[in-house]
Amino acid sequence: MKKVLTFTLIASLFLGACNQYQKTPTGMPYKITKGPRKHKIAQGNFINMHYEYKIKDSLIAGTFGHIPVYLSVDTIRNGKYNFTEVMTQCYIGDKIEFTMSIDSMVKNGVVVYNDVFKKGGFITGKVEYLKLFADQAEQEKDYYKELEAQKQREKKEVKDYIAKKKYKAIISENGVGVVIEKEGTDTTKAHVGKVISVYYTGKLMSNEKEFDGNVKNGKPVGDPLSFGLGEGSVIPGWEEGLKYFTKGSKGKLIIPASLAYGQMGSPPIIPPYSNLVFDVEVTNIKDKHVLEPAIQK
């Protein structure tokens, strides 16, 4: 209790000293830093923006340095206890900083308690409004331009990682780095329509932290993961990169975020816009088994 009171007192003193924080209608503290103040955001506008949410110093969602969010302003559908409550008080170029109590988010039906959103916790966030578009067509044109720029950034990050590690790699058409460390026992490569079985370990490229796999301490655990190529049951980077492997081969897949979990990530394990590295061993490649129809008697 003492720690909670101390935190609350410090927060109150900080907000009071700044004298810039206000509260939304549902009670979320926020502060607006003014931009050029030329174009006020209004109902029906087509805009884009960057946003960020953090718990302590851990990013749980955000777009800064990546593709902005594109939206049509609809004040009727504004949420509770978030920055959209005051969106139409802002202008293009404005920035909003805010603090969200997880308990209040739960109370307002925004989230439920779980391993990420814990009772008594807080989320800090910020928003920056970037551009106002004349219509949806202009907005979409800008989006595809940003999307292509994001893909190029990720491809460069993958190539830089490969160069740093001094890997001898093949770069696929869409930017997957493929490193064959051990050739297989067969010359037939995997392709769409085949069932492939894989032992693997997945890591974040940024810090090489392991997040998934069926190999522990260098030894396979249980059965390999088996799936049909081209069925969409695995991330696109696997679909593309595993086509370079044959039965018995081992290597690495270095996958740009756009071919993995993209802008959403897979919280809390995989952050948004995470490039990934997989150590893989292909144990089998076979034709998909087709069941014969039963004979009616």
N, C-alpha and C positions, 0 to 999 in steps of 0.2 A: 504493500500500500504506500509506503514511504516513497518508493521509486516512482510510482505513478503520480503521486502528488507533486514530486519534484519536477517531473517531466512537464506536467500540466502547468505548473507555476512558471517554468522557464519559457514554455510556448506562449503563455499569456503575456509575459513581460516582453517577449520578442515582438509579438504582433502589436502590442500597445505602443512599443517604442517606434516601430516602423510607421504606425498610424496610416498604413496604406491598404491593409487588408480589410475586405468587406466580406459579407456572407450572402450566398445565393438564397433564394426563397426557402430552400430545404436545409439551409444551414452549413453549406460547405464554404470554408474560408478561401478567398481568392484575392489576387492582386493583379491589376492590369498595368502593364508598362506600355505607354502610348507610342505609336509609330507616327507616320506622316499625317494621319487622320484625314485623308482625302476621300476614301471610299468606305462608307459605313456599310456593314454587313446587314442585309435585309432579307426578309422572306422571299424565297424563290431564287436567290442568287446562286450561281455556280461558282464554287471556290475550291481552293486546295489549302492544305495546312500540314504542319508537322506536329506531332504530339509525342509525349514520353510519360511513362509511369514507372516509378521505382518503389521498391520496398527496401528501406535502408539504402545501401549503395547498389543493390541488384536490380538490373533492368528487367522488368517483366513484359513490357511492350513499348514499342516506339518506332518512329520513322526518321528521326534526325540522321542525316547522312545517307538516306535511302530514298525510296519513292514516297512522296507525300500522299496524304489521304485526299481523295476527291469526293466532294459531296454537293448535293443540292440542299440549300438551307430550308428546313421545314420546322417552323417553330411549334407547330401543333404536335409534332412527334418528339420534342425535346425530352431528354431523360430527366430523372430525379437525381439530385445529389451529384451533379457533375458540371463541367464547364459549359455544356450546351445551354444551361439555364440563363447564361449571361452573354451568349454569342452575339446577339443583336445589339448589345451595348458596345461592341468592338468594331474597329476599322481594320481594313487590310493593312498589315504591317504591325499591328498590335501583338503583344505577347501576354499570356496569362500564366501565372504560377498559382498553384493550389495545393491544399493538403486535404486528404480524404481519410476520415476515420472508418476503419473496416467495420466497426460495430454499427456506425450510421449507414454504411452501404448495405449491410445485412438488413437493417431496420427498414430501409427504403426499397428492399427487394432487388438491389443491383447485383449482389453476389450472395453466395452462401459460404459459411465457414468451411475451410478445408486446409490442406497442408500449405497452401500459398496465402490464403486470406484467413489469418488467425485472429482470434478474439483479442481485442485490445491493441491491435496493430494499426499502423498508419501507412498510407500511400502518398508519396509526393509526386507531383506532376507538373507538366508545362505544355503549353500550346503556342504555336506561332502561326498566324494567318498570313499566307503568302501571296496569292493572286486571286483576282476577280476576273471571270471569263464572261464574254459577251453572250455565249449560249453553250449548250451541251456539246455541240460539235467541236467548238474551240477547246473546251475542257478535255474532251476525249483525245484530241490531237496532242495536247500537252502531256496527257497521261502516257500515251504510247512512246513519246519522246523520252520521258523519264524512265519508263520501263526498259527501254533499250539501253539507256545509260547505266541503269542498275545492273543489267546483265553483263555489260562490258566491264564494270568495276569488279564483279565477282570473278569473271574469267581472268582478269589481271591478278587478283588475289590468289587464285589457284595456281597460275603460272609462277608467281613470285614464291609461293610456298614450295613448289616443285624445284625451282632453282636453288632456293635456300637449302633444301634437303639433298640436292644434287642427285635427284632421281632421274633415271632414264625413262621417260614417260611418253605415251601417245596421248595427244589431246583430241578428244572426239569432236564431232561437228558442233555440238552445243556446249563444249567447254569442260567436259569431264576428263580429269587426268587419270590415265590408266597405266599402272606400273605392273608389268609381269615379272615376278621375282623367281618363279619356278614354272617351267613349261610343263604342260600336261602330257598324259599318256596317249592322247588321241589328237588328231589334227582337226577334227570337226568342231567348229565353234558353236556356241550357244546362239539360238535365234528364236524369233517369235514362233510360238507353237510348240516349243520344247519345254519340258519340265526340268528345272535346274535345282540342284541341292547344294546348299552353301553353309559352311561354318564361317562366322564373321565376328569381328569386334568393331564397334563404332565409336569414334572419337570426335570431339569438336576440333576443328582445325586451329582455332584461335589459341587454345591452351593445351590441346591434346588430352583433355579430360575424357575418360571413357564414360559413355552413357548407355550402351546397350551391347548385347552380344550373346553368343552361345559357346564362347571359349573362355575358360578361366585358368589363369596361371599357365597359359600356353597349351592347355589341353582341352579338346572338345568336351562339351557337356551335353549329354543326351543326343537326340537325333539332329541332323542338319535341318536347316530351314529349306523346305521345298515349295516351289511355286511355279506357275506357268508364265513364261516370258510373254509380254504383250497383253496380259490380263488386267494390268493396273493394280495389282495387289501389293506392289512395293513402290518406293519412290522412283520418279522418272530417271534419276541418276543411276540407279541400279539397272533399270531396264536398258539404258544406253551403254553403260560401262561393261556389264557382264557379257555383252556380245563379243568381246575381245578374248574371252577365256574359253579354255577347253577342259575336258574332264581331267581332274588331277592337278590342274594349275593353281598356283597361289600368287597373290599380289595385293595391290592396293587400288582403291577407287577414291579419288579426290574430287568431291562433288560440290559445285557451286550451290548456294542457297536456293536459287530459283528452281533447281532440279531436286531439291530436298524438301524442307518444311517452310521455305519462303519467308514472307514478311510476318507470319504469325508465330513461327517456331513451334515448339511443342513444350509449353511451360509445365513445370518449372525446370525441366531438364535441358531442353534445347532452346536457347534464346532466339529472338527474331533475327532473321538474316544471317543464320549461321552456316558457313561452309563446313562440310563434314569430310572426315577421312575414315575409310573402312579397310581393315585388313580382311581379306577374303580367301577362302579355299574352296574351290569347286570340286565336290566329291562325286558328282554324277550329272550327266545330261542325258535325258531320254525322251522318247516320244510320249505325248500325252496319252494316257490309257483311255480308251473309249469302250464303255460297256456295251455288250451286244444286247439287243432287245430280247426280252424273255419270249419264249415260244409258248403261245397259248394252246392249251390242250382242250 
